Amino acid sequence: MPDELLQRFHDTAIRLRRSKGWIINDAVREGLRREDLLQRRDADTRRPCPSWMPAKWSKAKEVLAWIDSWGSKNEREQPR
């Protein structure tokens, strides 16, 4: 472990009146808790939501063709 990190553990242990082992265990426990939270958020983000399903979105080509048709004699309907 880098000396700088060991010094931080030592300083924190003195400030909190705890052992360095307690500080390290607490840091690991908190780091794992945060990682679990990030994993759950990531899983929730990736879970499909019916209103966001890809089939509900227009393709970029369709949208660009629609925009390009604005003002022309053959103006297209808005993609759905």
N, CA, C and O atoms as CSV, one atom per row, in Angstrom:
chain,resi,resn,atom,element,x,y,z
A,1,MET,N,N,0.853,-1.176,0.000
A,1,MET,CA,C,0.000,0.000,0.000
A,1,MET,C,C,0.901,1.241,0.000
A,1,MET,O,O,1.897,1.277,0.722
A,2,PRO,N,N,0.563,2.249,-0.794
A,2,PRO,CA,C,1.395,3.458,-0.844
A,2,PRO,C,C,1.493,4.145,0.524
A,2,PRO,O,O,0.541,4.148,1.305
A,3,ASP,N,N,2.658,4.721,0.789
A,3,ASP,CA,C,2.891,5.397,2.069
A,3,ASP,C,C,1.865,6.495,2.328
A,3,ASP,O,O,1.412,6.679,3.458
A,4,GLU,N,N,1.500,7.224,1.270
A,4,GLU,CA,C,0.528,8.315,1.430
A,4,GLU,C,C,-0.815,7.784,1.947
A,4,GLU,O,O,-1.449,8.403,2.801
A,5,LEU,N,N,-1.237,6.638,1.421
A,5,LEU,CA,C,-2.505,6.048,1.850
A,5,LEU,C,C,-2.402,5.528,3.283
A,5,LEU,O,O,-3.328,5.692,4.077
A,6,LEU,N,N,-1.281,4.906,3.604
A,6,LEU,CA,C,-1.074,4.441,4.980
A,6,LEU,C,C,-1.111,5.611,5.960
A,6,LEU,O,O,-1.672,5.496,7.050
A,7,GLN,N,N,-0.514,6.733,5.570
A,7,GLN,CA,C,-0.526,7.915,6.430
A,7,GLN,C,C,-1.946,8.429,6.625
A,7,GLN,O,O,-2.319,8.842,7.723
A,8,ARG,N,N,-2.739,8.402,5.553
A,8,ARG,CA,C,-4.138,8.849,5.668
A,8,ARG,C,C,-4.910,7.942,6.620
A,8,ARG,O,O,-5.707,8.423,7.425
A,9,PHE,N,N,-4.677,6.612,6.533
A,9,PHE,CA,C,-5.332,5.689,7.467
A,9,PHE,C,C,-4.914,6.002,8.897
A,9,PHE,O,O,-5.744,6.037,9.805
A,10,HIS,N,N,-3.625,6.228,9.086
A,10,HIS,CA,C,-3.104,6.541,10.421
A,10,HIS,C,C,-3.731,7.832,10.963
A,10,HIS,O,O,-4.200,7.865,12.100
A,11,ASP,N,N,-3.737,8.882,10.154
A,11,ASP,CA,C,-4.298,10.170,10.583
A,11,ASP,C,C,-5.790,10.057,10.889
A,11,ASP,O,O,-6.273,10.623,11.869
A,12,THR,N,N,-6.511,9.325,10.050
A,12,THR,CA,C,-7.951,9.153,10.263
A,12,THR,C,C,-8.210,8.343,11.522
A,12,THR,O,O,-9.126,8.654,12.283
A,13,ALA,N,N,-7.411,7.307,11.748
A,13,ALA,CA,C,-7.567,6.480,12.946
A,13,ALA,C,C,-7.377,7.320,14.209
A,13,ALA,O,O,-8.124,7.168,15.176
A,14,ILE,N,N,-6.394,8.193,14.202
A,14,ILE,CA,C,-6.160,9.063,15.358
A,14,ILE,C,C,-7.330,10.025,15.537
A,14,ILE,O,O,-7.829,10.207,16.648
A,15,ARG,N,N,-7.762,10.637,14.442
A,15,ARG,CA,C,-8.850,11.611,14.520
A,15,ARG,C,C,-10.149,10.969,15.022
A,15,ARG,O,O,-10.874,11.572,15.814
A,16,LEU,N,N,-10.442,9.755,14.564
A,16,LEU,CA,C,-11.686,9.084,14.954
A,16,LEU,C,C,-11.537,8.213,16.198
A,16,LEU,O,O,-12.510,7.648,16.699
A,17,ARG,N,N,-10.296,8.116,16.687
A,17,ARG,CA,C,-9.998,7.275,17.851
A,17,ARG,C,C,-10.425,5.832,17.607
A,17,ARG,O,O,-11.071,5.202,18.445
A,18,ARG,N,N,-10.051,5.338,16.452
A,18,ARG,CA,C,-10.318,3.959,16.040
A,18,ARG,C,C,-9.004,3.349,15.569
A,18,ARG,O,O,-8.031,4.059,15.317
A,19,SER,N,N,-8.989,2.021,15.453
A,19,SER,CA,C,-7.780,1.360,14.950
A,19,SER,C,C,-7.707,1.498,13.432
A,19,SER,O,O,-8.715,1.723,12.762
A,20,LYS,N,N,-6.483,1.358,12.905
A,20,LYS,CA,C,-6.335,1.408,11.446
A,20,LYS,C,C,-7.126,0.271,10.801
A,20,LYS,O,O,-7.691,0.444,9.721
A,21,GLY,N,N,-7.170,-0.876,11.450
A,21,GLY,CA,C,-7.944,-2.009,10.932
A,21,GLY,C,C,-9.419,-1.670,10.814
A,21,GLY,O,O,-10.070,-2.030,9.833
A,22,TRP,N,N,-9.946,-0.972,11.822
A,22,TRP,CA,C,-11.362,-0.576,11.780
A,22,TRP,C,C,-11.599,0.384,10.615
A,22,TRP,O,O,-12.590,0.267,9.895
A,23,ILE,N,N,-10.675,1.339,10.437
A,23,ILE,CA,C,-10.796,2.314,9.347
A,23,ILE,C,C,-10.774,1.596,7.998
A,23,ILE,O,O,-11.586,1.893,7.123
A,24,ILE,N,N,-9.852,0.657,7.830
A,24,ILE,CA,C,-9.750,-0.076,6.569
A,24,ILE,C,C,-11.010,-0.898,6.324
A,24,ILE,O,O,-11.553,-0.877,5.219
A,25,ASN,N,N,-11.484,-1.624,7.339
A,25,ASN,CA,C,-12.712,-2.418,7.185
A,25,ASN,C,C,-13.897,-1.536,6.824
A,25,ASN,O,O,-14.702,-1.891,5.964
A,26,ASP,N,N,-14.004,-0.389,7.478
A,26,ASP,CA,C,-15.109,0.527,7.198
A,26,ASP,C,C,-15.020,1.060,5.766
A,26,ASP,O,O,-16.033,1.175,5.076
A,27,ALA,N,N,-13.806,1.382,5.330
A,27,ALA,CA,C,-13.618,1.894,3.968
A,27,ALA,C,C,-13.980,0.830,2.928
A,27,ALA,O,O,-14.626,1.132,1.925
A,28,VAL,N,N,-13.565,-0.398,3.170
A,28,VAL,CA,C,-13.889,-1.483,2.235
A,28,VAL,C,C,-15.392,-1.726,2.213
A,28,VAL,O,O,-15.989,-1.862,1.145
A,29,ARG,N,N,-15.998,-1.781,3.387
A,29,ARG,CA,C,-17.448,-1.995,3.484
A,29,ARG,C,C,-18.203,-0.887,2.736
A,29,ARG,O,O,-19.137,-1.172,1.987
A,30,GLU,N,N,-17.807,0.355,2.936
A,30,GLU,CA,C,-18.464,1.485,2.266
A,30,GLU,C,C,-18.224,1.438,0.760
A,30,GLU,O,O,-19.135,1.722,-0.018
A,31,GLY,N,N,-17.027,1.090,0.348
A,31,GLY,CA,C,-16.732,0.973,-1.082
A,31,GLY,C,C,-17.575,-0.107,-1.744
A,31,GLY,O,O,-18.076,0.089,-2.851
A,32,LEU,N,N,-17.735,-1.241,-1.078
A,32,LEU,CA,C,-18.571,-2.317,-1.622
A,32,LEU,C,C,-20.040,-1.915,-1.649
A,32,LEU,O,O,-20.760,-2.265,-2.585
A,33,ARG,N,N,-20.490,-1.187,-0.635
A,33,ARG,CA,C,-21.880,-0.724,-0.614
A,33,ARG,C,C,-22.146,0.201,-1.802
A,33,ARG,O,O,-23.170,0.082,-2.475
A,34,ARG,N,N,-21.214,1.122,-2.050
A,34,ARG,CA,C,-21.370,2.037,-3.191
A,34,ARG,C,C,-21.347,1.284,-4.515
A,34,ARG,O,O,-22.110,1.600,-5.427
A,35,GLU,N,N,-20.474,0.289,-4.619
A,35,GLU,CA,C,-20.398,-0.497,-5.850
A,35,GLU,C,C,-21.707,-1.259,-6.081
A,35,GLU,O,O,-22.192,-1.327,-7.210
A,36,ASP,N,N,-22.280,-1.831,-5.018
A,36,ASP,CA,C,-23.578,-2.511,-5.143
A,36,ASP,C,C,-24.650,-1.539,-5.619
A,36,ASP,O,O,-25.461,-1.879,-6.480
A,37,LEU,N,N,-24.656,-0.339,-5.066
A,37,LEU,CA,C,-25.630,0.675,-5.469
A,37,LEU,C,C,-25.464,1.028,-6.948
A,37,LEU,O,O,-26.450,1.133,-7.677
A,38,LEU,N,N,-24.228,1.209,-7.387
A,38,LEU,CA,C,-23.970,1.515,-8.797
A,38,LEU,C,C,-24.429,0.375,-9.700
A,38,LEU,O,O,-24.988,0.616,-10.770
A,39,GLN,N,N,-24.197,-0.862,-9.275
A,39,GLN,CA,C,-24.625,-2.015,-10.071
A,39,GLN,C,C,-26.145,-2.061,-10.185
A,39,GLN,O,O,-26.680,-2.336,-11.259
A,40,ARG,N,N,-26.847,-1.792,-9.073
A,40,ARG,CA,C,-28.326,-1.785,-9.108
A,40,ARG,C,C,-28.830,-0.662,-10.006
A,40,ARG,O,O,-29.761,-0.868,-10.785
A,41,ARG,N,N,-28.233,0.515,-9.911
A,41,ARG,CA,C,-28.646,1.632,-10.775
A,41,ARG,C,C,-28.408,1.295,-12.240
A,41,ARG,O,O,-29.244,1.588,-13.095
A,42,ASP,N,N,-27.271,0.681,-12.525
A,42,ASP,CA,C,-26.965,0.301,-13.895
A,42,ASP,C,C,-27.983,-0.716,-14.403
A,42,ASP,O,O,-28.464,-0.603,-15.531
A,43,ALA,N,N,-28.313,-1.711,-13.574
A,43,ALA,CA,C,-29.295,-2.723,-13.975
A,43,ALA,C,C,-30.660,-2.075,-14.203
A,43,ALA,O,O,-31.353,-2.415,-15.161
A,44,ASP,N,N,-31.050,-1.145,-13.329
A,44,ASP,CA,C,-32.335,-0.452,-13.495
A,44,ASP,C,C,-32.352,0.362,-14.779
A,44,ASP,O,O,-33.371,0.423,-15.466
A,45,THR,N,N,-31.227,0.985,-15.101
A,45,THR,CA,C,-31.137,1.802,-16.309
A,45,THR,C,C,-31.245,0.940,-17.558
A,45,THR,O,O,-31.848,1.352,-18.549
A,46,ARG,N,N,-30.669,-0.242,-17.514
A,46,ARG,CA,C,-30.670,-1.117,-18.684
A,46,ARG,C,C,-31.967,-1.906,-18.838
A,46,ARG,O,O,-32.236,-2.448,-19.910
A,47,ARG,N,N,-32.770,-1.976,-17.784
A,47,ARG,CA,C,-34.031,-2.708,-17.855
A,47,ARG,C,C,-34.968,-1.954,-18.792
A,47,ARG,O,O,-35.166,-0.749,-18.634
A,48,PRO,N,N,-35.546,-2.656,-19.767
A,48,PRO,CA,C,-36.407,-1.947,-20.726
A,48,PRO,C,C,-37.658,-1.375,-20.075
A,48,PRO,O,O,-38.257,-1.981,-19.186
A,49,CYS,N,N,-38.019,-0.234,-20.529
A,49,CYS,CA,C,-39.244,0.433,-20.097
A,49,CYS,C,C,-40.150,0.475,-21.322
A,49,CYS,O,O,-39.719,0.936,-22.380
A,50,PRO,N,N,-41.393,0.009,-21.212
A,50,PRO,CA,C,-42.263,-0.052,-22.393
A,50,PRO,C,C,-42.337,1.250,-23.186
A,50,PRO,O,O,-42.387,1.220,-24.415
A,51,SER,N,N,-42.344,2.376,-22.510
A,51,SER,CA,C,-42.457,3.638,-23.241
A,51,SER,C,C,-41.156,4.017,-23.950
A,51,SER,O,O,-41.145,4.945,-24.759
A,52,TRP,N,N,-40.083,3.329,-23.664
A,52,TRP,CA,C,-38.795,3.647,-24.282
A,52,TRP,C,C,-38.316,2.536,-25.213
A,52,TRP,O,O,-37.159,2.539,-25.631
A,53,MET,N,N,-39.179,1.605,-25.536
A,53,MET,CA,C,-38.778,0.500,-26.400
A,53,MET,C,C,-38.349,1.045,-27.763
A,53,MET,O,O,-38.956,1.989,-28.267
A,54,PRO,N,N,-37.317,0.464,-28.361
A,54,PRO,CA,C,-36.810,0.970,-29.642
A,54,PRO,C,C,-37.869,1.055,-30.734
A,54,PRO,O,O,-37.803,1.945,-31.582
A,55,ALA,N,N,-38.837,0.154,-30.731
A,55,ALA,CA,C,-39.869,0.170,-31.774
A,55,ALA,C,C,-40.703,1.447,-31.726
A,55,ALA,O,O,-41.338,1.804,-32.718
A,56,LYS,N,N,-40.713,2.127,-30.607
A,56,LYS,CA,C,-41.494,3.346,-30.455
A,56,LYS,C,C,-40.774,4.568,-31.033
A,56,LYS,O,O,-41.376,5.634,-31.161
A,57,TRP,N,N,-39.522,4.425,-31.374
A,57,TRP,CA,C,-38.718,5.549,-31.837
A,57,TRP,C,C,-38.617,5.541,-33.354
A,57,TRP,O,O,-38.554,4.479,-33.973
A,58,SER,N,N,-38.602,6.695,-33.934
A,58,SER,CA,C,-38.402,6.820,-35.378
A,58,SER,C,C,-36.923,6.638,-35.683
A,58,SER,O,O,-36.061,6.978,-34.873
A,59,LYS,N,N,-36.646,6.105,-36.847
A,59,LYS,CA,C,-35.260,5.954,-37.265
A,59,LYS,C,C,-34.740,7.303,-37.757
A,59,LYS,O,O,-35.487,8.112,-38.308
A,60,ALA,N,N,-33.462,7.522,-37.550
A,60,ALA,CA,C,-32.844,8.798,-37.935
A,60,ALA,C,C,-33.041,9.083,-39.423
A,60,ALA,O,O,-33.302,10.224,-39.807
A,61,LYS,N,N,-32.919,8.058,-40.259
A,61,LYS,CA,C,-33.086,8.260,-41.706
A,61,LYS,C,C,-34.488,8.769,-42.025
A,61,LYS,O,O,-34.661,9.646,-42.871
A,62,GLU,N,N,-35.492,8.208,-41.339
A,62,GLU,CA,C,-36.873,8.642,-41.576
A,62,GLU,C,C,-37.065,10.096,-41.162
A,62,GLU,O,O,-37.715,10.868,-41.867
A,63,VAL,N,N,-36.503,10.461,-40.027
A,63,VAL,CA,C,-36.642,11.834,-39.528
A,63,VAL,C,C,-35.940,12.809,-40.470
A,63,VAL,O,O,-36.489,13.859,-40.802
A,64,LEU,N,N,-34.734,12.464,-40.897
A,64,LEU,CA,C,-33.991,13.350,-41.800
A,64,LEU,C,C,-34.692,13.490,-43.150
A,64,LEU,O,O,-34.726,14.579,-43.724
A,65,ALA,N,N,-35.251,12.389,-43.655
A,65,ALA,CA,C,-35.994,12.458,-44.921
A,65,ALA,C,C,-37.224,13.343,-44.759
A,65,ALA,O,O,-37.559,14.111,-45.661
A,66,TRP,N,N,-37.890,13.243,-43.630
A,66,TRP,CA,C,-39.065,14.075,-43.341
A,66,TRP,C,C,-38.667,15.552,-43.317
A,66,TRP,O,O,-39.332,16.391,-43.924
A,67,ILE,N,N,-37.572,15.863,-42.607
A,67,ILE,CA,C,-37.103,17.251,-42.515
A,67,ILE,C,C,-36.706,17.774,-43.899
A,67,ILE,O,O,-37.028,18.905,-44.263
A,68,ASP,N,N,-36.007,16.937,-44.657
A,68,ASP,CA,C,-35.593,17.348,-46.011
A,68,ASP,C,C,-36.790,17.626,-46.916
A,68,ASP,O,O,-36.680,18.393,-47.873
A,69,SER,N,N,-37.930,17.008,-46.619
A,69,SER,CA,C,-39.107,17.196,-47.476
A,69,SER,C,C,-39.894,18.462,-47.138
A,69,SER,O,O,-40.804,18.834,-47.879
A,70,TRP,N,N,-39.564,19.120,-46.049
A,70,TRP,CA,C,-40.307,20.317,-45.652
A,70,TRP,C,C,-40.263,21.365,-46.767
A,70,TRP,O,O,-39.214,21.640,-47.349
A,71,GLY,N,N,-41.406,21.926,-47.036
A,71,GLY,CA,C,-41.493,23.000,-48.014
A,71,GLY,C,C,-41.514,22.524,-49.457
A,71,GLY,O,O,-41.642,23.334,-50.374
A,72,SER,N,N,-41.391,21.214,-49.669
A,72,SER,CA,C,-41.421,20.707,-51.047
A,72,SER,C,C,-42.847,20.299,-51.417
A,72,SER,O,O,-43.734,20.252,-50.565
A,73,LYS,N,N,-43.048,20.011,-52.689
A,73,LYS,CA,C,-44.369,19.561,-53.145
A,73,LYS,C,C,-44.723,18.200,-52.563
A,73,LYS,O,O,-45.897,17.879,-52.379
A,74,ASN,N,N,-43.709,17.410,-52.278
A,74,ASN,CA,C,-43.923,16.052,-51.761
A,74,ASN,C,C,-43.554,15.964,-50.279
A,74,ASN,O,O,-42.819,15.064,-49.871
A,75,GLU,N,N,-44.057,16.885,-49.490
A,75,GLU,CA,C,-43.731,16.890,-48.063
A,75,GLU,C,C,-44.262,15.615,-47.414
A,75,GLU,O,O,-45.420,15.239,-47.598
A,76,ARG,N,N,-43.402,14.970,-46.661
A,76,ARG,CA,C,-43.758,13.703,-46.009
A,76,ARG,C,C,-44.484,13.957,-44.697
A,76,ARG,O,O,-44.418,15.044,-44.123
A,77,GLU,N,N,-45.184,12.909,-44.238
A,77,GLU,CA,C,-45.820,12.967,-42.919
A,77,GLU,C,C,-44.755,12.722,-41.857
A,77,GLU,O,O,-43.730,12.086,-42.104
A,78,GLN,N,N,-45.026,13.238,-40.690
A,78,GLN,CA,C,-44.103,13.061,-39.566
A,78,GLN,C,C,-43.947,11.571,-39.260
A,78,GLN,O,O,-44.947,10.860,-39.159
A,79,PRO,N,N,-42.714,11.088,-39.111
A,79,PRO,CA,C,-42.506,9.673,-38.762
A,79,PRO,C,C,-43.092,9.373,-37.384
A,79,PRO,O,O,-43.116,10.235,-36.505
A,80,ARG,N,N,-43.545,8.184,-37.218
A,80,ARG,CA,C,-44.135,7.769,-35.930
A,80,ARG,C,C,-43.321,6.681,-35.303
A,80,ARG,O,O,-43.659,6.204,-34.219
